[in-house]
């Protein structure tokens, strides 16, 4: 069987080919009765208007870029991609994921973006742009939605987890459990990149100050530049070595992510420290492995973040008002087995 053409649909519906094109592209200048007649003819002939042809005629690419930091198969990025796809795909949009891992890749990407401009909108997830990249992005005139971007100033709309709220809940829990010496353990972050997780150290310090900890009882431990090349186990070994070398050991730690928390808990046990009896551990994210590891953590929902970002993209593309344009997802404290009330003798 030969494939039906737009001419076949026009003949069956008794209209012009131009009318078929307008009707199937959703153009307003077609009456409901004519549109229904064309759709019935197209269904009968199993005809679908080519997305490329439709895009050329409408001036739209029907494509949205999702730009992530890191790898697409990571828990957060994979869930954001799924959420964005769930909203945009039924509306006829292709979601095109891209990733960057460092400053040089980001510079190359945004330098080419104004020349390529092969998308209708862009979703940027979990990292900050410098002023050069922002200017290059603005020159494309593409609607921009941020997901967990450290600052929303370069986006038309944004949705993200409230890191300050989440870390406040973590520190308040440790305070209520009687811990007077606490620490924050962070992954290595290049000096020239600003990720969403970078904000969690600042959030920890604010929460510690708000809950009465002084600088001697609220310690920051970060991986050095060698951490970039280490496995999670190697990173944990570096962090725990720094932790054990402190003059006075904290009795509880907040980790930047669940991955760091789980690897650190494993290394602590390797060093004959009991979790949570000797030291309590709190993660951040509530990834799939957090429940398996019985990890107390702060939960965020990247699938819903992606869905919300997709909705904002559609509203921007349709010229609809956004109220609010910038939203914050509340963080939830998930209690599991890596935190415990500190005994009187341990204080």
C-alpha positions in Angstrom: 0.0 0.0 0.0 1.3 3.5 -0.9 1.3 6.0 1.9 -1.5 8.6 1.9 -0.5 12.2 1.0 -1.9 15.5 2.0 -3.5 15.6 -1.5 -5.4 12.4 -0.8 -6.7 13.8 2.5 -7.8 17.1 0.7 -9.6 15.1 -2.0 -11.4 12.9 0.6 -12.4 15.9 2.7 -13.4 18.0 -0.2 -11.1 20.9 0.8 -7.8 22.4 -0.4 -4.4 21.1 0.7 -3.8 24.4 2.4 -6.9 23.9 4.5 -5.7 20.4 5.4 -2.4 21.8 6.6 -4.0 24.5 8.6 -6.6 22.2 10.2 -4.0 19.5 11.2 -1.6 22.2 12.6 -4.3 23.7 14.8 -4.3 27.1 13.0 -7.3 29.2 14.1 -8.5 30.1 10.6 -10.4 26.9 10.2 -14.0 26.3 11.3 -14.6 23.5 13.8 -16.8 21.7 11.3 -14.1 21.8 8.6 -11.4 20.8 11.1 -13.5 17.8 12.2 -14.0 16.8 8.5 -10.3 17.0 7.8 -9.4 15.0 10.9 -11.9 12.3 10.0 -10.4 12.0 6.5 -6.9 11.9 7.9 -7.8 9.2 10.4 -9.5 7.1 7.6 -6.3 7.3 5.5 -3.9 6.9 8.5 -2.3 10.2 7.6 -0.2 12.2 9.9 1.2 15.6 9.1 5.0 15.5 9.1 6.3 17.3 12.1 9.1 18.8 10.0 6.7 20.2 7.5 4.5 21.5 10.3 7.5 23.1 11.9 8.6 24.8 8.7 5.1 26.2 8.2 4.6 27.4 11.7 8.1 28.7 12.4 8.4 26.4 15.4 10.8 23.5 15.9 8.5 21.6 18.3 11.6 20.8 20.2 12.6 21.7 23.8 16.2 21.4 25.1 16.8 19.9 28.6 20.3 20.9 29.7 21.6 19.1 32.7 24.8 19.0 34.7 26.4 15.5 35.0 25.1 12.3 33.5 21.6 11.6 32.1 21.4 8.2 33.9 21.8 9.8 37.3 18.8 9.7 39.6 18.0 13.4 39.6 18.5 14.0 35.8 16.6 10.9 34.7 13.6 11.8 36.8 13.6 15.5 35.6 13.8 14.3 32.0 10.9 11.9 32.6 8.8 14.6 34.2 9.5 17.1 31.4 8.7 14.4 28.7 5.4 13.5 30.4 4.1 17.0 30.0 5.6 18.0 26.6 5.4 14.8 24.5 1.5 14.7 24.5 1.6 18.3 23.2 3.7 17.3 20.2 7.1 18.5 21.5 10.3 16.5 21.3 12.5 16.8 24.4 16.2 16.9 23.5 18.5 16.2 26.5 22.1 17.6 26.6 24.6 17.5 29.4 27.7 19.5 30.5 30.2 18.5 33.1 32.5 21.5 33.4 33.0 25.2 32.7 34.7 24.6 29.3 31.8 22.5 28.0 29.3 25.1 29.2 31.3 27.9 27.4 31.3 25.9 24.2 27.6 25.1 24.4 26.4 28.6 25.0 28.8 30.1 22.4 27.1 27.9 19.8 23.5 28.3 21.1 22.7 31.6 19.4 23.9 30.3 16.0 22.0 27.0 16.3 18.8 28.1 18.0 17.2 24.9 17.0 14.6 24.7 19.8 11.6 26.6 21.0 12.6 26.7 24.7 15.3 25.5 27.0 15.1 23.9 30.5 18.3 24.4 32.5 18.8 22.0 35.5 20.9 22.4 38.6 23.7 24.8 37.7 24.4 28.5 37.4 25.3 30.5 34.3 28.0 33.2 34.3 27.1 36.6 32.7 28.6 35.6 29.3 26.4 32.5 29.0 23.4 34.5 30.2 23.9 37.1 27.5 24.3 34.4 24.9 21.1 32.7 26.1 19.2 36.0 26.1 20.2 36.6 22.5 18.3 33.5 21.4 15.0 34.9 22.8 14.1 31.3 23.8 11.9 31.0 26.9 14.0 29.6 29.7 12.9 27.6 32.7 15.2 26.7 35.6 15.1 23.5 37.6 17.0 23.7 40.9 19.1 26.6 39.5 21.1 28.3 42.3 19.6 31.7 41.1 16.6 32.4 39.0 17.7 35.7 37.6 18.5 34.4 34.1 15.3 32.3 33.8 11.8 33.4 32.7 10.5 30.9 35.3 11.9 28.3 37.7 11.0 25.5 40.1 13.4 24.1 42.7 13.8 22.5 46.1 14.2 24.8 49.1 17.7 23.8 50.3 17.5 26.2 53.2 14.3 24.7 54.4 15.6 21.2 54.0 18.9 21.8 55.8 17.0 23.7 58.6 14.9 20.6 59.2 18.0 18.4 59.2 19.8 20.5 61.8 16.7 21.0 63.9 16.3 17.2 64.1 19.9 16.8 65.3 19.4 19.5 67.9 16.3 17.8 69.2 18.2 14.5 69.4 20.8 16.1 71.7 23.7 16.6 69.3 25.9 19.5 70.2 28.7 18.9 67.7 27.7 18.6 64.1 29.4 18.7 60.7 28.6 19.1 57.0 30.3 16.9 54.5 30.5 18.1 50.9 31.5 16.6 47.6 34.2 18.2 45.5 32.8 21.1 43.3 35.1 22.8 40.8 35.8 26.5 41.6 34.4 27.6 38.2 31.1 25.8 38.5 28.1 26.6 40.7 25.6 23.8 41.2 22.4 23.7 43.2 24.0 21.4 45.8 26.7 24.1 46.4 24.0 26.0 48.2 23.5 23.3 50.8 26.7 24.2 52.7 25.5 27.8 53.0 22.2 26.5 54.2 23.8 24.2 56.8 25.8 27.1 58.2 22.7 29.3 58.4 20.7 26.5 60.1 23.5 25.8 62.6 23.7 29.5 63.5 19.9 29.7 63.8 19.9 26.8 66.2 22.7 28.1 68.5 25.7 26.3 67.2 29.0 28.3 67.2 31.8 27.9 64.6 33.6 25.4 66.9 30.6 23.1 67.0 29.4 23.3 63.4 32.2 22.2 61.1 32.5 22.2 57.3 34.4 19.4 55.7 34.8 19.4 51.9 36.6 17.2 49.5 39.7 18.7 47.9 40.4 18.8 44.2 41.6 15.2 44.2 38.0 14.3 45.0 37.0 15.0 41.4 38.9 11.8 40.2 37.9 9.6 43.1 35.2 7.0 43.3 32.4 7.6 45.9 34.3 5.1 48.2 37.5 7.0 47.7 35.8 10.3 48.3 34.2 9.0 51.5 37.6 7.8 52.7 39.0 11.3 52.2 36.1 12.9 54.0 36.2 10.5 56.9 39.9 10.9 57.3 39.4 14.7 57.6 36.5 14.0 60.1 38.6 11.7 62.3 41.5 14.3 62.4 39.3 17.0 64.0 40.3 17.9 67.6 36.8 16.9 68.8 34.7 14.5 66.8 31.2 15.6 65.8 28.4 13.2 66.9 26.3 13.9 63.8 26.8 14.8 60.2 24.7 16.2 57.4 25.9 15.2 53.9 25.5 17.1 50.7 23.8 14.2 49.0 22.6 10.7 49.7 25.4 9.3 47.7 27.9 11.0 49.9 26.0 10.1 53.1 25.8 6.4 52.2 29.5 6.1 51.2 30.6 8.0 54.3 28.4 5.7 56.6 30.1 2.7 55.0 33.5 4.2 55.6 32.7 5.1 59.2 31.7 1.5 59.9 34.9 0.3 58.2 36.7 2.5 60.8 34.9 0.7 63.6 32.5 3.5 64.3 28.8 2.6 64.7 26.1 4.4 62.7 24.0 5.8 64.4 25.2 4.9 67.9 28.5 6.7 67.6 27.6 9.1 64.9 24.3 10.0 63.2 24.2 10.6 59.5 21.6 12.6 57.4 21.6 12.6 53.6 19.8 14.9 51.1 17.6 14.0 48.2 15.9 10.7 49.1 17.2 8.8 46.1 16.1 5.3 45.4 19.1 3.9 47.3 18.4 5.9 50.4 15.5 3.7 51.4 17.6 0.5 50.8 20.3 2.0 53.0 17.8 2.9 55.7 19.2 6.5 55.5 17.6 9.4 57.2 17.4 12.1 54.6 15.8 15.2 53.2 13.4 14.4 50.3 12.9 16.2 47.0 10.8 15.0 44.1 12.7 15.6 40.8 9.9 13.9 38.8 7.4 16.5 39.9 10.0 19.2 39.4 10.3 18.1 35.8 6.5 18.0 35.3 6.2 21.5 36.8 9.0 22.8 34.5 7.2 21.3 31.5 4.0 23.1 32.5 5.9 26.4 32.7 7.5 25.8 29.3 4.0 25.3 27.7 2.6 28.4 29.4 5.6 30.5 28.2 5.3 29.2 24.6 1.6 29.9 24.6 2.0 33.4 26.0 0.1 32.6 29.1 0.7 34.3 32.4 2.6 32.5 35.1 1.5 33.0 38.7 3.9 32.4 40.2 6.7 32.2 37.7 9.2 31.1 40.4 8.2 28.3 42.8 9.9 26.4 45.6 9.2 22.8 46.4 9.0 22.1 50.2 11.7 19.7 51.4 10.5 16.7 53.6 12.4 15.1 56.4 12.4 11.3 56.1 13.3 9.5 59.3 15.1 6.2 59.0 17.8 4.3 60.9 20.9 6.4 60.6 19.9 9.0 63.2 19.4 8.4 67.0 19.1 10.3 70.2 22.5 10.9 71.7 23.0 9.3 75.0 23.8 11.5 78.0 27.4 10.3 78.2 28.0 11.1 74.6 27.1 14.7 74.8 
